[in-house]
């Protein structure tokens, strides 16, 4: 599989340039975002691909400072959230359609037609999560095109009970991601985008391929050299795998995220 030249494509196509140069931004100017800019971005968001044109997502614009202060703590203690000019919460949402189904008398209709009488289940949730994330990424690209920086906050999946009460979330909604948006500071604009895995380790043809030891070594060679450039152990780790396991996979926030998601799934499954 031929590897594309990112620099060449970015120079030739403005849209690809926006995508390839995008990076997370966690420091924003104290500059208001005009209502027109917001409207333009949300307009693009609503054109995002969606399963069956059902639009299984909702967006909550969080402009209450007390709510942002709460999120800065509940989302794994990230103070910059409280200072972010524009905060959007993306929900996987089957509540809207389920409410409409009930309003339309679909239960009686289903019984007459010999159809299953059911409530949203696990597959419906995952489909709604896909819709919400596609909408969120469309927002990110539209925002970048309007010179706004952005940062995803996956930690919104933690502390479900807090976020459920804060935003009055009904049963068939799932807070899948939070987006922080604003005009980036000069240091943020000057930062280089972080590296990504090379294509050969991610893109396969026709079937999945598990990586071998030599491939993993090449895959993490630069990261290993960067993280351990002084030949020091970090948090007791001696390689990138151990370091990532400790700081990400087995970290306290990951444990809370899984507890929180399990609580959300329990209500979806309790039909």
HUPE-V72113 format. One line per field, one symbol per residue. ss: DSSP state (h for helix, s for strand, l for the rest). phi: phi as a letter, one per 30 degrees, with the letter a starting at -180 (. if undefined). psi: psi as a letter, one per 20 degrees, with the letter a starting at -180 (. if undefined). A space follows every 50 residues. Layout:
ss = ???
phi = ???
psi = ???
This chain:
ss = lllllhhhhhhhlhhhhhhhhllslllsllllllhhhhhhhhhhhlllll hhhlllssssssllhhhhhhhhhhlllllhhhhllsssssssslhhhhhh hhhllhhhhhhhhllllllllhhhhhhhhhhhhhhhhhhhhhhhhlllss ssshhhhllhhhhhhhhlllllsssssssssslslhhhhhllllllllhh hlllllllllllhhhhhhhlhhhhhhhllllllsllsllhhhhhhhhhhl lhhhhhhhhhhhhhhhhhhll
phi = .dddcddddeddbdddddddcdbdbcbbddbdcdddddddddededcdeb dihdhdabbcdccdddddddddcdcihbededcddbbbcccdbcdddddd edddidddeddddicdcbcebdddddddddeddddddddedddddcicda bdbdddddhedddeddchddecbbddacccblddddedddddeddbdded cbccciadbddceddddddceddddddcdchcdchicbadddddeddbdc deddddeddddddddeddddc
psi = pppqogggghhhogghggghiqqqpjpqqmpqpqhgggggghghgijqqq ojkhmlqqpooniphhghhghhghlkmnhhhhiphoppppppoigghhgg gghjkhghggghikqporrpaghhghghgggghggghhggggghhjkqrq pqniiiirlggghghhjlprglqonhqpppqrpqrghghiqqqqrrqqhh ihorphrqpqqrghghghhjgghghghkhjkqpokjqirhghghgghfgj rhhhghghgghhhghhhhim.
